[in-house]
Amino acid sequence: MHHGIEKLLLLGAGHAHVQVLAQLARQRPADLDVTVLTPYPYQTCSAMVPGLVAGRYSEADCQIPLDPLIRAAGAKWLQGRCTGLDAAAQTVMAASTGKNKELPPELRYDLLSIDTGAVIDRSRLEAEMPGASERALIVRPTEVFASLWPRVLDMAREKPLSIAVIGAGAAGLELLFAAEQRLREAGFQATQFTLLTGDADIAAHYPAGVRRRVLRRLKQRGITVLRETCTGIGPQGLQLGSGATLLCDVPLLAIGAHAPAWLQGSGLALSDTGQVLVNAFQQSPSHANVFAAGDVCTRADRPHAQSGVYAVRAGPPLAANLLAAHEGQSLKAHHPPANTLNLLSCGAGHAIATWGPLHAEGAWAWRWKDRIDRAFMARYTPPATAPRADHAQPQPR
């Protein structure tokens, strides 16, 4: 049993934390002080970014404003990012990313939940692929990518472009198909598209039948596939593992995410890839007052793919266990499903649906995906007429 006010720090505002805030709005104990540390005043739905690139969604369509959620939860927002974590001392080091530079350098917590989403460690990226951190348009964080994509459209108006997507996983494929569709429909027929697969197969984590469907779609769209690795990005283009150079105006980098560098030295139990290890309760096995969800963590007992589907499903049980931990009650295990519905968009208007070994494709699959994504957004987004206070810092009620 605790005494006095207990501090809950929500680190990041990913898919799971959006649902935690919604639950806190319905049920927040009076003796729980909640703070949200995140660099952006909104959460971007990564599943909708390909639709944004294809021109089917606006930026606002893809963004959940955090201010209404934070206010309803009786929490306060600190605009900044984590730079370090000391789990033994129960402190998070932070740096401001907003206009208000008065962010405390250290934030103390009694309970910590981490849901910072997928990140790219730029220092690690630069070591592995020199020039990429400066010259590539990197898919993560999605908030930055979404704001920079219109510049590619401006460049296409000036001259025919050569665009290369580095990474043949779901993120790279969806963005490649979306970009090709957008520029083709805009009349930029001379734009050339290339997919660099690296060492992995195209759509490597999908069934063989899905990979065949993707390859067929790439051929139909006239997209060049190079089974090459990118070893660096220079002023003229991409340096390939074979020693050749691929001329390229816009390199789009869609490789897998990294674990945040600040987790090293945190004292938390980490996976081999540097992510937070969590148990069936989304709880750190080394520090019982630390929880995590989304791409920043790995289930020690039941590893699963890094996917927004799993992050969304982890939200409600994470909220329940945070409240239970605060009240000193028993935690409940979260059991991710063995199979999930996966909808891989191949440009707006067409998608491939996968459930375990089963797969099919068509316009109906894209409409299904569109309904699911819009429904999630509508659940946590206030009416369009509501004002958006992008730089407000809500205070506890």
Salt bridges, closest charged atoms under 4 A:
GLU6 OE1 - HIS326 ND1 2.50
ASP31 OD2 - HIS2 NE2 2.78
ASP31 OD1 - HIS326 NE2 2.86
ASP33 OD2 - LYS7 NZ 3.84
ASP33 OD2 - LYS76 NZ 3.11
ASP67 OD1 - ARG71 NE 3.27
ASP110 OD1 - ARG108 NH1 3.21
GLU128 OE2 - ARG124 NE 3.21
ASP154 OD1 - ARG157 NH1 2.69
GLU180 OE2 - ARG184 NE 3.08
GLU180 OE1 - ARG221 NE 3.24
GLU185 OE1 - ARG56 NH1 3.26
ASP249 OD1 - LYS159 NZ 3.10
ASP301 OD1 - ARG299 NE 2.78
GLU327 OE2 - HIS326 NE2 3.94
GLU361 OE2 - ARG213 NH1 2.79
GLU361 OE2 - ARG216 NH2 3.66
GLU361 OE1 - HIS350 NE2 2.71
ASP370 OD1 - ARG374 NE 2.98
ASP373 OD2 - LYS369 NZ 3.30
ASP390 OD1 - ARG388 NE 3.89
